[in-house]
């Protein structure tokens, strides 16, 4: 099992709202990782995954 983080810093950028939910990008500032999300629920799952497993999801390649 992965270790659980005590705290983390996320930067959320909401690009638009469609179908009564947010779409945008989340950046895990502590690890400099970013991922797009298509709903508020997906964003929360990405945050939870980052805190419980240390993974933000299928991350975009760093440029």
Residue pairs with C-beta under 8 A, 6 or more apart in sequence:
2 52
2 53
2 54
2 55
3 54
4 51
4 52
5 50
5 51
5 52
5 54
8 28
8 29
8 30
8 47
8 50
8 51
9 28
9 29
9 30
10 26
10 27
10 28
10 29
10 47
10 50
11 26
11 27
11 29
12 24
12 25
12 26
12 27
12 43
13 24
13 25
13 26
13 27
14 22
14 23
14 24
15 23
15 24
15 25
16 22
16 23
16 24
17 23
21 38
21 39
21 40
21 41
22 37
22 39
22 40
22 43
23 36
23 37
23 38
23 39
24 36
24 37
24 43
25 34
25 35
25 36
25 37
26 34
26 35
26 36
26 37
26 43
26 46
26 47
26 56
27 33
27 34
28 34
28 50
28 56
31 50
31 56
32 62
33 50
33 56
33 59
34 56
34 59
34 60
35 46
35 56
35 57
35 58
35 59
35 60
36 60
37 43
37 46
46 56
46 57
49 55
49 56
49 57
50 56
